[in-house]
């Protein structure tokens, strides 16, 4: 499984748990949108999300799920679009999360929406970094990649801090996440933070202080995660990523 999709799947699962008790047509929306994305019919998926979100009769969990689905679609769409179209596509996600935060500031799933948004930034930064390897003007792509990755890293660090605060509160919020779910989410965020830092490292020259600094942070983030039980789906991915970080640091 693509490591980026591990937490996407996890985020979707956490939203389904509460929605299952409230609205069955949410599953229809999710299946439809997943099918459209698989067929790369991203514009249809985005239009469907926008039309549904314009309705006033949606339940809170259903609306949260649609915002997450829209952000995910807007993160995957640019990977198959021309570079000059990407900013406009992603702007839909930025608008959706801004409007949702303003109108539904007390949404217990807002944390998951913010996680999805940070993952979208990570995906955009990763594709810019890869494209820089064969672009005519690689410096421009690298600058774009660093900008996207820096925002993603900042968002993930802030999210991890917010999740840790919720864990320490140890209180149950109606429709929110349990302590166990929050702890699992915190580990997933830490894993994705390490991935973002590794992508950032690869935008710098081999052996440069910036590259070494980013890779050192990758190692620091992953070391606690490789101690997770082997049954945890994160463990093998964290172990491979840790090996990769050591190799990039020349620590064979």
Buried (B, 14 or more C-beta within 10 A) or exposed (E): EEBBEBBBBBBBEBBBEBBEEEBEEBEEBBEBBBEBBEEBBBEBBBEBBBEBBEEEEBBBBBBBBBBBBBBBBBBBBBBEBEBEEBEEBBEBBBEBBEEBBEEBEEBBBBBBBBBBBBBBBBBBBBBBBBBBEEBEEBEBBBBBBBBBBBBBBEBBBEBBEBBBEBBEEEEEEEBBBEBEBBBBBBBBBBBBBBBBBBBBBBBBEEEEEEBBBBBBBBBEBBEEBBEBEEEBEBBEBBBEBBEBBBEBBEEE
